[in-house]
Amino acid sequence: MRKTAFHLLLLILLSFHFGCRDRIILPVQEEKEFFEGVLDSSGMELTPGTRGGSFIRADILELDSLNIVTTRSRSVYSVLKLVFEGLLSINPITGEIQEGIAKDYSIINNGYSLLFHLNENIRFSDGAPCTAADVIFSFEEIYMNPDVDSKITDSLKIRDKLITVEKLDDATIRIDLPVPYRPFLYTLAHIDILPKHIIEPLIKKDGIEAFNRGWGNIKNDIHNIIGTGPYYIKEFKNGEFIKLARNQYYNKRDGGLYFDGMPYLDEIIELLDIDNESKLLKFQIGEIDFYDVTDTDIASGDFETLLSNKSDGNYQLYSGGQTLRSNHFLVFNQNPNTVEKEKLDVFQNLLFRRAISLLIDTKAIVSDIYKGYAYIDFSPERNVSPFYRNKEAPGYDIQKAQNLLDQIPLPDRDGDGYRDLPSGNSLHFTILTNKDNPFRIKMGETISESLKNAGLNTDFVPADYDVIVTKFLDTFEWDAVILGMDGSIEPNESSWIWESKGTYHLWNPYQERPHTVWEKRIDELFALGRTTWNFNEAKAFYHEYQDIIALELPVINIVVPAELYGLRNGYGNAAPTAVTYNAIGLMPYLYKKKKSGSKIIIIDSKKAKE
């Protein structure tokens, strides 16, 4: 059962600082259940560990390249983030920006420039020093090179203008921006610094294709694929495994979440070409140490098997909060060019959308369809984002919904049991969803039945995903649809949905200007949120936008699935969250516990005395 202390514990985590303070070692309190049989990792804190041991995963299904810049595989990229790092990084627990290769940064030139000082003695895994020259090379010759086979260049453009990067000395970098742009800090966490001494000679000899197609090619030597991250690629066998070993040159990173001796595990092994069914079995019998629970596992009942086999399998199941992967929502078409005028008036009526929200029994959907492993939340952001604002759902209330529909008004004029438009014509609409998603099909059936009980003549039609996308984004010939979208840590990454000019402004895309006062305000809030460098100011702006979305309901949230993980017993710092894909960001902190040791937690001694 979900604990109400979750958000309080998260706030404690956000305020916890790992500095040079006196410390006391105290025993950890009993771990808490988040859902029945699933532990809540949010209140756990990362602590110093001991070196040794290995960890086996099986997360890569398709391996196209080991080039972190050109790979199209999200899972490959996530694994390579253990090998490479950027000037900045993302705290794997809080989702906040922290330092990486840079030990600090400052905002200068009235917000138009960023100044970075690099950590001392940063080295690549071959021992070569990483200096400002590597940073300049990475940006100018790779990421800002239009001939490089990557879309990253687009992320370095602000208002269609590229940033500029300048080396001030071997340890100092300045980045100039076309306009002040706070989300660029999150962009920098995904811009990995590459080894100039390895890649530049390849390009000089054979051109940029030596980087695009050669460096990182799984048919070539992989030993020159090196970064400054906590691990390096020790061995690779195509179709079998990738072995990562501890980077002996990895040392203290000032400004980040770092403990002496990191990373702790000697070796991380990624098994390749393991299908989901085999992966599930291998986790339960102890052949791999990590399992990423999918919706399919819940729908098929495999997750119940995982729960019942915890003791025999020597593993534990954790919730990492709301997933950053797809959620589920219902949206009505408010495009004036494609929806018949009288029906459009209904879809644009806030009373109608509020009535619909009251007719969606989210609690029943969570318990009956998601078996309890999902969240009810009307915020457009996820609760693992530092910008999140909790917005409670209104709850299921058919009588309140009926009253709102009566106010529009939508009476049943002909006595057929269904509500009619003011003109007397029947109000009829179709809800679409993709037929390859069993959860959405069940949701659609449940919601459609509830709407019919309230007198709304609704058809529910599962369809091919490609058909829905064509209707949704090209022809706009649809009434309502149940779909989902990925979440993010930084709200601006979803601005293309919430801003009126956004390409995927779901309910009415491609607006030349906002059609409502509240849409105009959301546009203003996103502009303010991305141009202030003050985190608290940005948080306030993004909180207001979440308030507006929850009030106006252009998108009606249904549920957000929980991010569920399985992790082998015997490892310290087992605190997986949804912040980093497949808990990869946790790996440098994970350590093998000593058999005779006990779990510890480190707290501030001043607080202990109080």
N, C-alpha and C positions, 0 to 999 in steps of 0.2 A: 504494500500500500504506500502511495506517495506521501512523503513527509513534508509538513509545512515548514520545517526548519531549513529546507533546501536553500532558499534565497538568502536567509541570514548567514548560512555557512559560506555561500558564495561571496557575500560582501566581506566576510572575514578574510577570505582568501585574497580578494582584491586589495585589501589594506595591509596584507602581510609583506614585510620587507626582509629580504635576506641580506643584511649588511654585516659589518664587522662588529657584532655585539656579543656581549657575554651570553652564553647559551646553557640551558639546562636540558638534560635528556630525561624525558618522562615516558612512561608506557602509554601506548596508544589506547584510547578507549575502544570499546567494541564497535566494529564496523556496523553501519546502519543499512537496513534494507530500504531501497527506493521504491521498487515494486516488489511484490511477493517473490522471494527467491533471487532477487537481483540487488546487488549492492550499489549504494550511492557513493560515487567517488568524489563528489564535489567538496566534501568537507575534509578530505585527506590532503596532506601537505607533503611536498617533495622534500627529501632529506638527503644528506650525504650518504653514500653507499660504499660498498667494497668491490674491488675489482675481481673479475674472473667469471667464467661460465659463458655459455652461448645461448642463443635464442633463435628458434626456427619459426618462420612465417611462410605463407603461401598466398601472396596477395596479387601477383602479376599474372594476368591471364593472357595478355597479348604483349609481346616484347618487340617493339619496332626498332628501337635504337637506345643506346646508352648516352646519347647526347642530350643533356638536360634542357638545351635551348630548342632543339628541333623535334623532340619526341612529341607525339600526339596522344600518348597514353598518360592519363592522370595517375594511374598506379605506379608506372615507371618513374614519373616525375617525383612522386612522393618519396619513393625509395631513394632516389638520387639526392633528395634534400638532406640525407644523412652524409653525403659526400661533399656537397657544396653549401655555401652560405653567402648571404648578402651583406651589405653595409648594415642593414637592420634586420631584425627577426621578429617573430610573433611569439609572445609568451604562450606556451602550450596549455596553460591552465586558464589564464584570464582572457586571452585573446588580445591583450594590449600590445602596443609596439614597444620593443626593447632593442637595445643595441646588439650588434653582431660583430662583424669585422671592425666596424667603427665602435669606439669606446664611448663616444658622445656625439651629439649633434646640437646645433643651435640655429635659430631662425634669425636671419640678418636681412639687411636691405629692405626693411619694411615688409617682410614676408615674401619677397621675391627670390630669396636665395637661401640655401641650406649649407651650413659649414660642418664638415665631418672631420674628426680626428681619429685616425686608425689606432686600434690596439697595438701595443708594442709586441714585437717578436711573433707576429702572425706568420705561419709557414704553411705551404702546401704539403701534402702528404709525402712528397719526395724530398722534403727538407728545404726546398727553395723558398726564399722569403716572399711574402705577399706585400706589395707596396702600392703606393698611389699609381704607379705605372700600370699595374695589373687592373686597377679600377678603371683608369682611363681607356685602356685597351678594350676591356670588356664592354664598356658603353659605346665608344666611338667606332670600333672595328667590328663589333658583333651586334649588339642590341640595336644600334642606330643605323646599321648597314641595311639598306633596302634589298640587297642581294642575299641576305641571310634568310633561310627558309623558316621563318618564325613570325608570329603575329605580335611578338612582344614590343616591336617598334611602336605599334599603335598606342600602347600603354605609356609610352614616353612622350606622347604628344598631348599637349594641353591646349584646347581651343585651336586644334590643327597645327600647332607650332611645337617643334621639338625642343626639349630642354637642351641646355649646354652644360658640359662638365669640364672643370678646369683643375689641374694639379697645381697646388700652391707650394707644396714641398713633398718629400717622400711619404709623409704621414698625414697630409692634409688635403682634403678635396672640397671644392665648392661646386654646388649645382645651382644653376640659375634657371628659374621657371618663368614662363611667359606671364603668368598671373599667380598670386598666392593660391596654393592648392593643397590643403591638408591631407586628403586621401593619398597623395603621392608617397607619404610615409609607408603606407601599406603596399604600394607598388614596389618600393625599394626592397621590401622583405622578400619579394619574388624575383628580384634581379640578382642572380648569383654571379659572384666574381670568379672569373676564369683565369687559368694560368697562361700568361702572355708568353713565357719562355717555351711552352709546349706548342701552342696553337699558332703563334705568329710565324715560325719557320715553315709550318705546313702550308699556310696561306701564301707565303712568299714563293714557295716552290711550285705549288699546283693550283693556286687560285682559291677563291672562296668555296668552291665545291669540295675542296679538301676538308673544310669544316662541315659543310652541309651534309655530305655523303660519306666522308671518311672518318673523321674524329667521332667516336662513339658507335661506329658501325660494328655490329656484333660479329661480323666476319673478320674483323681486324684485331690487332693487338689492343687489349683493353687496359693495359698498364699505364698508358699515358692519359687515361681519364682520371684526372686528379683534381681535388679541390682542397679547401681549407677546413672542411667540416670535420665532425668527430670520427668519421669512418672513411676508409678507402676501399676500392674494389680489389680484393685479394685474388679472387678466382672466379671464372665464369665458364660454365658449360652450357651451351645452347640447348634448350629443351629440358635441362636438369636443374640447375641452380645458379644463383649469384651469391658469393660469399663476401661479406664485408668484414674487415678487421679494423681494430682500433687504430686511429691515426696517432702515432707516437708523438707527433709534433703539436697536437692539439693542446692548447693551454688556456689559461684564464682569459675570459672575455669580460672586461669591465662593463658595467651597465646592463648586463643581461642576467638571467637566472642561471648562475654557474656555481658548481661545487668543485672543490679540489679533487682531482683524480678522474673527472669525467673525460670520456664516457666510461662506464664501468664494465660493460660486457666485452669480452674478448672478441666475440664473433657474432654476427647476425647472418643467418642463412635464409635466403629467399628461394623457396622451391618454385620451379616454373612449370607451366602447363598442367596445373592441378585444377580439375573442374570442381564446381561448388559441392557436388555430392561427395566426391572423394575428400575434399578439404574438410567437410563436416565430420566424416568418419575418422580421418587422420587426427583431428583435434581431440575427438572423444577417446581415442585409444592412445594418445600421448605422443604422436609422431610430429605434431606441430604445437607451438605454444600459444598461438593467438588465433582467434576466430572472429571475423566481422559478421555479425548477425544481419541477415537480410529480411526484407518483407516476406520473401518467399518462405523463409524458415518459419515465420509466424503463421502465415496462411496455411502451410502444409502440415503444421503440427510438429515440425522438427525442433522448434524451440522448446516445446514442452519436453521433448526427449532430452535436450541439452540440460534442462533444469533438473530432471529426474536422475541424470547420470553424473551430477556434479561431484558427488563423493567418490564414486568408483573411478571417475575420470581424472580426479585430482586437479580440478580447475574451479574457477569462480566466474560468475557472470556479473557484469557491471553496466550501469547506465551512465553515459557521458552527457546527459542532458538532451535537449531537443536536437534532432539531427540537422546538419547543414545541407543534407541532401533533400530531395523533393518532399514537399508537404502536400496537402490536399485542400483545395478551395473550390468554391462555386462562384462563377461570375456571370453577369447578365450583359448582353450586348447593348451598349448605349450609343452606337454609331448612327447618327441621324441620316446617313446616306443609304443605309441598307435595311433598317428596321422600319416596318410600317408605322406611321405616325402615332396612331392610337395606342399600339402596343409599346412603342418607344416611350410615350408619356408615362406608362405604368412602370417600365424598367427604370426610368429616371426618377421615379418618385421614391423618396427616402422611406416613406411609410411602407411601401411595398418591400423594399430590401430588408427593412427591420423585421417585417412580418416573416419573411423567408428565413431570416436568421433564427427566429423563435420557433420555426417549424423543423429545424434540423436538430435532432436529438443526439447531440455530440457525445453525451455520456453513454448512450446505448451503442454508438458507433465505436467508442473506445473499448467498451467492455465486450461487445459481441463480435465485432469485426477485428479489432486490433488486440483482442485478448487482454486488454488493460495496458499494453505497452505503447502508449501514445499520450500526447498532451492536448488539452483544450486551451486554446490561447487565441485571442483576437488581435494580437500585435502582428504587424507585418515583419517584425524582426524576430530573431530566435534568442532564447534566453541565455545562450553562451556568448552573445555579443556584448561587449562593454557598453554599447549604446542602447541596449534593450530596455523597454518599458512594459511592465506587465499590464495586459489588458484582458480583463475577465470576459468570458463569453456570457451572453444574456441568459442562457439556459433555455430549456424546452418549455414552451408555454403556448399551447394551441389556442386558449381563450384570448390571451393578449394579441396573438397573431390575427385571430378572427376580428377583433375589435379594430385593429389597424387597417385591415382590408376593407372593413365597413366604412372607415373614415375616408377612403380614397375618392369615391366609393366604388366598390366592385360587387354589386348585388347579383343574385341569381334571378334574372328577370323571367326566364322561361320555365323555371321549376325543374330543370333536369339535374340538379344537384351540383352544378358547376357555376362559378361566378362569371359574369359577363362584363364587357367593357361598357363605358357610359353610353355608347351609341346603341347598345343592345346586341352587338356582335359578340360571339363567343371569345373569351380570353383563352387562348390555347398556345402553349409553347413546348418546345422540345429541349430536353437536357441531353447533351452529348458527353461521352467520355471514351477514352481509349480502351478497346476491348481486350488488350493484352495485360491489363492491370486488374487482378481479381479483387483487390481492395476497393478500387473506384467503382467497379461494377456493383459490388454489394452496397456501397454507400449510395450510389445512384438509385438502386432499387428501393432502399430504405427511405431516402429523401423524397423520391417520386410518390411513394405510397403515402407519406405524411402530408405532402402538398395536396394530394387528391382528397384526403380526409378533411382538409380545410376548404375544399371546394375549388381547387385550382386544377384545371384540366391539363395534365402534363403527360408527355410521352418521354420515356427514358430510352435512349438509343446508344448502345455501345458501337463504336466504329473503329476502323483502322486509324492508327495514329497519324499517318500521312494525310488522310482525308481530313481529319480534324485540324491539323496544322494549316492545310490549304484554306479551309473555311475560316479559320481563326485569324490568319495573317494576310491572306490574299483576297478572297472574295468577300469576306465578312458576312457570309450568309449563315448565320447561326443565331439562336435565341439565348441559350445558356450552355455552359460547359463546366464539367468537373475536371480540373487539371491540377498541376503542381508546379512549383519552381524551387530552385535551390536557394538556400539561405546564404548569408554572408556575415562576416565579422564587421565589415565596414559598410554602413548603409548606402553609401554613394555607389557601391558596386551594383545596386539594384535601382539606380535612379532612372534607368531606361524603362522601368515599369511604372514608377510613381510620378515622374514628371510628365506634364501634359504633352510635351514635344517628343516623349520617348517613343522609340520604334515599337516597343512592346507595351505600350500603355493599354493594358489588357482590355478594358471596357470600351475604349474609343481611341485606337492608335492613330498616329500621324496627325495630331492636332496642330494646326498652325499657331494657335493661341489657346489658353485655357478657356473652357466653356462655362466654368462655375467659379464662384468666389473661393471655394475651398481648394479647388485645383490650382488656382493662382497662388494661394498661400503655400501650398506644398512646393510649388516651383521656387518660391522665395526662400523657404526653409532649407531646401537642398542647396541653393546658391549660397546661403549664409553658412550652412554646415561645412561646405567644402572650402570656403575662403577664410575661415577663422583657424588660427593655429592653436587656439585655446581649447583643450579637450572638454572642459566643463561647459563652455559655450556651445560647442558642437553637440554635446550630449543633450543640452536643453533644446536646441533646434530640432534634433532628431526625435526627441520625446514628443514634441508638439506635433510633428508629422504623424507619429504613431497614434496619437490621440485623435487626429482628424480621420485617419483611415478607419479606426475602430468605430468612430461615430457615423461617418458617411457610408461606410460599407460598400465601396465600389467593388471590392473583392471580399467575399464572405468566407472566412477561414472555417474549415471543418475540423481537422486535427493535424498535429505535427507528430510524426513518428518519433519514438525515442531512439537515440543512438546506442545500440546495445553491443557489447563486446564480451567475448570469452577470453580469459587469461589464465594460463597455467599457474597453479599455486607455487609458492617458493620464491617469488620475485618481489623485491621491495620497490616502492614508489609506483605501485599499481593504481594509478589514478587516471585512467583514460577519460578523455573528454572529446566532444565533437569539434573542438577548435582546430585540430590538425587531422587531416585525412587519415583514416585507419589508425589513429593514435601513433603515427610515425614520429610526431614531435616529442613523444614521451620516451622514445628509445634511448637517447643519450643519458637519461636519468635512471633508467631501469637497472636493477642490480640483482644478482643472485644472493639470496639470504644464506647466511651460515646456518647449518642445521641446528646448532646449539644456541643460536642467537634468538633474540626476541625483537618484535617490531618496536620501533622507536618513533618518537615525534620530537622535533626540536622547536622550542618556543623561546620567546624573548624573556630573559631573566627578570627584567624590570616588571613585566606583566605578572610573572610568577610570584614575585615578592608581594605585589599588590593583592 
